[in-house]
Amino acid sequence: MIMPGYYHQEDLDRFPEIGSNAPELWKKFSEWYGAVFAEGALSEREKCLIALAVAHAVQCPYCIDAYTNAALEKGSNLEQMSEAVHVSAAIRGGASLVHGLQMRNAAAKVSM
């Protein structure tokens, strides 16, 4: 849960400041990041939809804002973006459920 006042939308524009004390690492990250999101086997639009879904899974408000805008800029619509968010929710929910097997395995050991 994000505390009121903790997340500041304007901080998204300040992201490059993270590299100010480690410029070589920031440069490497930026180059890699740019390459990841470049057109390839997947289109830039598809990559933005994936990033939007992942942003919801990891619950990063900065990423949600950034990839909402990026997905729209690359030609996605709200229906596609909403479907991507539902895919994320389904995977996250399924992951919680499948970990129930860990619970069953632990319970089986105790019951022996």
Secondary structure, DSSP 8 states (H G I E B T S, - for coil): ---TTT--GGGGGGGGGGGTT-HHHHHHHHHHHHHHTSSSSS-HHHHHHHHHHHHHHTT-HHHHHHHHHHHHHTT--HHHHHHHHHHHHHHHHHHHHHTHHHHHHHHHHHH-
